[in-house]
Amino acid sequence: MDLPVPGPDGTYHEFSGAPIYEKRFKIVGPFRFPGLAAVFDESGAYHIDFSGSPVYEERYSWVGDYADDCAVVKTAGGDYYHINEEGKRIGHNNYLYAEEFSEGTAVIYRRNYGATHITTGGEMLYGDWYFDARGFRNGEALVRDEEGWLVIDTTGQEIRRADPPDEEYPVSGTVRFIGEESPIPIILKMTEWDAAVVLVRHAEREPFIKGEPGSQKKLTTRGERAALTFGERLGARSVKASASPMFRCMHTAELILAGRGLDEKPEANDSLGEPGAYIFDDELTRGFYVKNPTKTVTLQYIRTGTLPGHYPIREGTERLLAFLKSTAFQDGISVCVTHDVFLAAFVSTLTGYDFTDDWTGFLDGCILFRKKETWYLWWRGKETKL
């Protein structure tokens, strides 16, 4: 399919030598699938369609061309992020720097974390951070760790060590975040309690890709290993497990029990997901989460207390709290595996924790301790009396 091209002076687009609209810009970029072009005028940078009309209202200091139905933009404040073909942002995080998408992935640099690759769904492709990264070409990408440059595949596995790239790059990284093991098993051993309930997000799963259903995503090999290790570290106390009926949650719970040395099956419970204690209209909410970034939706729920298809957040929290308490048993640990949305809503409602610049990681969670007749919630090193 032939697309219009920039005119001779670069201020408009033409097709077969004729302008396709009347307006003139300071500069225009090429049209890219799905028929959108980057332009710049007195109002700022943005994208237009074939009629020369803006696709969205926002204006930026710079915008890139579309690739994989996504475009990178730079705000007046110097932050980068990606938008979809409707101009809606992909994911919730702002970046120090971001590249255009190539082979379904894009390089991003994030403050205090480093460099990595994300998918068109705005998620990390393989779960690791590096000092520096370059885009994927034929399924391989250059990244830099403590020992220098190496080549990885799309699963994040090292293929070989490599020489530094020759070409100049807009940024040079100085930080690399390396995640630590969950502190939950240690806290369980260090704290005196009569009963403990662990509410934890499932282990690392396959990344979400734009346009693909997320419900069938499986655990990664690394996620499976982490869940087994989590179970091994729980100690000698009796352990039972419940999970959202979604496969990745049930599999996480199974592996935690297996790591603990138990040949038992977790109990599937829809208070933990599908639909979950916070949702009364599963059909409505599924569409809502598909169209909007999960973190953005959850922060809105926390801020306003309401969302389409959801119970008021306080009511949903009480429903989940009642279920969690019902799983508790004397001198034992009840592990309940859920999703990031519910974990964040639960913790924020009961403790006031602000997730704006933070989020729940894989196998991240909180602990409900029963001490005599009183319940406490442990989260990120702090206990809150309930």
C-alpha positions in Angstrom: 0.0 0.0 0.0 1.4 3.4 -1.1 1.2 6.1 1.6 1.3 9.9 1.2 4.8 11.3 1.6 6.2 14.6 2.9 6.0 17.4 0.3 9.2 19.0 -1.1 9.5 21.7 1.7 8.6 19.2 4.5 5.6 21.1 5.7 2.7 19.0 4.4 2.0 15.6 2.8 1.2 14.8 -0.8 0.0 11.9 -2.8 0.8 11.6 -6.5 2.2 15.1 -6.3 -0.9 16.7 -4.9 -1.4 17.9 -1.2 -3.8 15.7 0.7 -4.9 18.6 3.1 -4.8 22.4 3.3 -3.0 22.9 6.6 0.8 23.5 6.8 3.1 22.5 9.6 6.6 23.5 10.6 7.7 20.0 9.8 6.1 16.6 9.1 7.4 13.0 9.3 6.4 10.1 7.1 3.1 8.3 7.4 3.4 4.9 9.0 0.9 2.1 9.6 -1.9 2.5 10.7 -1.9 5.7 8.7 -0.5 8.2 11.1 2.3 10.8 10.8 4.3 12.8 13.3 4.1 16.6 12.9 5.2 19.8 14.6 3.6 23.2 14.7 3.1 26.2 17.0 1.2 24.0 19.5 3.8 21.3 19.8 4.4 17.8 18.4 1.6 15.3 17.8 0.3 12.8 15.2 -2.2 13.4 12.4 -4.3 11.2 10.1 -4.7 11.5 6.3 -7.1 14.5 6.7 -4.4 16.4 8.5 -6.5 16.3 11.7 -4.9 15.5 15.2 -5.5 12.0 16.4 -5.5 13.2 20.1 -5.6 16.5 22.1 -2.2 16.2 23.9 0.9 18.0 22.7 4.5 17.0 23.2 7.9 18.5 22.8 8.8 15.6 20.4 7.0 12.5 19.0 8.5 9.5 17.1 7.0 7.6 14.1 4.6 4.8 14.7 6.0 1.2 14.7 4.0 -1.9 15.9 1.0 0.5 16.3 2.9 2.4 19.0 4.9 5.7 19.1 7.3 7.1 21.6 6.7 10.7 22.8 8.6 13.2 24.9 6.9 15.5 27.3 7.7 19.2 28.0 9.3 18.0 31.2 11.7 15.7 29.4 10.0 12.4 30.3 9.4 9.7 27.6 6.6 7.1 27.3 4.7 5.3 24.5 1.2 5.8 23.1 -1.1 3.6 21.1 -2.8 4.5 17.8 -5.5 6.3 19.7 -3.0 8.5 21.6 -3.5 6.7 24.9 -0.4 5.9 26.9 0.9 2.4 27.1 1.8 1.5 30.7 2.0 3.9 33.6 5.7 4.6 34.0 7.6 7.6 32.7 11.1 7.0 31.4 14.4 8.8 31.2 14.7 7.7 27.6 12.7 5.4 25.3 13.2 4.1 21.7 10.7 3.3 19.0 9.4 -0.3 18.9 11.3 -2.8 16.8 10.4 -6.5 16.6 7.6 -6.0 19.1 10.0 -4.5 21.8 11.4 -1.2 22.8 14.4 -0.1 24.8 13.6 2.0 27.9 15.7 3.7 30.6 14.0 4.2 33.9 15.2 6.3 36.8 16.7 4.2 39.7 16.3 1.0 37.7 18.4 1.1 34.6 17.7 -0.1 31.0 15.5 -3.0 29.8 13.1 -4.0 27.0 9.4 -3.7 27.1 6.6 -5.2 25.0 3.8 -3.4 23.2 1.7 -4.1 26.3 4.1 -1.8 28.3 5.5 -4.7 30.3 9.1 -5.9 30.8 10.0 -8.5 28.2 12.2 -10.7 30.4 12.3 -9.3 33.9 15.9 -8.1 34.2 17.5 -4.6 34.3 20.9 -3.6 32.9 23.1 -0.5 32.8 22.5 -0.1 29.1 20.5 -1.8 26.3 20.1 -1.7 22.6 17.2 -2.7 20.4 16.5 -6.2 19.2 17.6 -7.2 15.8 16.8 -10.7 14.5 15.9 -11.8 18.0 19.1 -10.7 19.6 19.9 -7.5 21.6 23.0 -6.0 23.3 22.9 -5.2 27.0 25.5 -4.2 29.5 26.0 -5.7 33.0 28.8 -5.4 35.6 31.2 -7.4 33.4 30.5 -5.5 30.2 28.4 -6.1 27.1 26.6 -9.3 26.2 24.0 -10.6 23.7 20.7 -11.9 25.0 17.6 -13.4 23.4 14.0 -12.4 23.9 13.7 -14.6 27.1 16.6 -12.7 28.6 19.0 -15.6 28.3 22.7 -14.8 27.5 23.8 -16.0 24.1 27.4 -14.8 24.3 29.6 -11.9 25.5 30.2 -9.1 23.1 32.3 -6.1 22.3 30.8 -2.6 23.0 28.7 -1.1 20.3 30.5 1.4 18.0 27.7 3.9 17.4 26.9 6.8 19.8 23.8 6.6 21.9 21.7 9.4 23.5 22.2 8.0 27.1 24.7 6.0 29.1 23.4 4.2 32.1 24.9 4.3 35.6 22.4 2.2 37.7 21.2 -1.4 37.5 18.4 -2.7 39.7 18.7 -6.3 40.9 15.7 -7.7 42.7 16.0 -9.5 46.0 14.3 -12.6 47.3 11.0 -12.0 49.0 11.4 -11.1 52.7 8.1 -12.8 53.6 9.6 -16.2 54.7 12.1 -14.4 57.0 9.4 -12.1 58.5 7.3 -15.2 59.2 10.2 -16.8 61.1 11.1 -13.6 63.0 7.6 -12.7 64.2 5.6 -14.3 67.0 2.1 -15.1 65.9 -0.8 -17.6 66.5 -1.8 -17.7 62.8 -0.5 -16.2 59.6 -2.1 -15.5 56.2 0.1 -14.5 53.3 -1.5 -12.7 50.4 0.9 -12.8 47.6 0.9 -12.0 43.9 1.6 -14.9 41.5 5.2 -15.6 40.4 6.7 -14.1 37.2 4.5 -14.8 34.1 4.9 -14.3 30.4 4.7 -10.6 29.5 1.5 -9.1 28.1 1.5 -8.2 24.4 -0.8 -5.6 22.9 -3.9 -7.2 21.5 -3.3 -10.6 23.1 -5.5 -12.0 25.9 -3.7 -12.1 29.2 -5.7 -14.7 31.1 -3.8 -17.6 29.6 -0.3 -16.3 30.3 1.8 -19.0 32.0 4.6 -18.7 34.5 8.1 -18.3 33.1 10.8 -20.8 34.0 12.3 -18.3 36.3 8.9 -17.7 37.9 8.5 -21.4 38.5 11.9 -21.6 40.2 11.1 -18.6 42.4 7.8 -20.1 43.6 9.6 -23.4 44.5 12.2 -21.4 46.4 9.6 -19.4 48.2 8.0 -22.6 49.4 11.4 -24.0 50.5 12.0 -20.9 52.6 8.7 -21.1 54.6 10.2 -23.3 57.3 8.7 -26.1 59.4 5.3 -24.6 60.1 2.2 -26.3 58.5 1.2 -24.7 55.2 -2.0 -24.6 53.2 -2.7 -22.7 50.0 -5.5 -21.1 48.1 -5.4 -19.3 44.8 -7.3 -17.4 42.2 -8.7 -20.0 39.7 -6.5 -18.5 36.9 -3.8 -20.9 35.9 -0.8 -18.8 36.7 -2.0 -18.3 40.3 -2.9 -22.0 40.8 0.4 -23.0 39.4 2.2 -20.6 41.7 0.4 -22.1 44.7 1.1 -25.7 43.6 4.8 -24.9 43.3 5.0 -23.2 46.7 3.4 -26.3 48.3 5.8 -28.5 46.4 8.8 -26.4 47.5 7.6 -26.8 51.1 7.7 -30.6 50.4 3.9 -31.1 50.4 2.1 -33.3 47.9 -1.2 -31.3 48.3 -3.3 -29.2 45.9 -4.2 -25.6 46.5 -7.9 -24.6 46.8 -9.2 -22.5 44.0 -11.3 -19.6 45.3 -12.9 -16.8 43.3 -12.4 -14.3 46.2 -8.8 -14.2 45.0 -9.6 -13.7 41.3 -12.0 -14.6 38.5 -13.7 -12.4 39.4 -12.3 -11.6 42.9 -13.7 -10.0 46.0 -13.7 -6.6 44.5 -15.7 -7.4 41.3 -19.4 -8.0 40.7 -19.5 -7.7 36.9 -16.6 -9.8 35.5 -17.6 -9.2 31.8 -17.6 -5.4 32.2 -14.3 -5.3 34.1 -12.5 -7.6 31.6 -13.0 -5.1 28.8 -12.1 -2.2 31.1 -8.7 -3.7 32.0 -7.9 -4.7 28.4 -8.4 -1.1 27.2 -6.5 0.6 30.1 -3.1 0.0 31.8 -3.6 -2.1 34.9 -1.7 0.3 37.2 -3.6 3.4 35.9 -6.9 1.6 36.5 -5.9 0.5 40.0 -4.7 3.9 41.0 -8.0 5.4 39.9 -9.8 2.8 41.9 -7.7 3.6 45.0 -8.1 7.3 44.5 -11.9 7.4 43.8 -13.1 4.3 45.5 -15.2 3.2 42.5 -14.7 1.6 39.1 -17.1 0.1 36.6 -18.1 -3.4 37.6 -16.4 -3.1 41.0 -17.7 -3.0 44.5 -16.8 0.2 46.4 -13.1 -0.3 47.3 -13.8 -0.4 51.1 -16.5 -3.0 50.6 -14.3 -5.1 48.4 -11.4 -4.9 50.9 -13.7 -6.1 53.7 -14.9 -9.0 51.6 -11.3 -10.0 50.9 -10.2 -9.5 54.5 -13.1 -11.8 55.7 -12.0 -14.5 53.3 -8.4 -14.3 54.2 -9.2 -14.5 57.9 -11.4 -17.6 57.2 -8.3 -19.5 55.8 -6.3 -18.9 59.0 -5.5 -21.9 61.2 -3.7 -22.2 64.5 0.1 -22.2 64.3 0.0 -22.5 60.5 0.6 -20.4 57.4 -2.2 -19.9 54.9 -0.8 -18.8 51.5 -3.3 -17.0 49.2 -2.2 -16.3 45.7 -3.9 -13.4 43.9 -3.2 -10.6 41.3 -1.5 -7.3 41.5 -4.7 -5.3 41.2 -6.3 -6.9 44.3 -3.1 -6.9 46.4 -2.5 -3.2 45.7 -6.2 -2.2 46.4 -6.1 -4.3 49.7 -2.9 -2.9 51.0 -3.6 0.7 50.1 -7.1 0.6 51.6 -5.9 -0.8 55.0 -2.6 1.0 55.3 -2.8 4.1 53.1 0.3 3.0 51.2 0.9 5.1 48.1 1.5 3.0 44.9 2.0 6.0 42.6 5.7 5.5 42.2 5.8 1.8 43.2 4.0 -1.4 42.3 3.7 -5.0 43.5 6.3 -7.3 42.1 6.0 -11.0 41.4 5.7 -13.0 44.6 5.4 -9.7 46.4 2.9 -9.7 49.2 1.6 -8.8 52.7 1.1 -10.9 55.8 -1.9 -10.9 58.1 -0.8 -11.9 61.6 -3.3 -13.1 64.3 -1.8 -12.4 67.7 -4.3 -13.6 70.3 -7.5 -11.8 69.3 -5.9 -9.0 67.4 -5.0 -8.9 63.7 -2.1 -7.0 62.2 -1.1 -6.4 58.6 2.6 -6.5 57.6 3.6 -4.7 54.5 7.1 -3.5 53.4 8.6 -3.7 56.9 5.7 -2.0 58.8 2.9 -3.6 60.9 -0.6 -2.0 60.9 -3.1 -2.9 63.6 -6.4 -3.7 62.1 
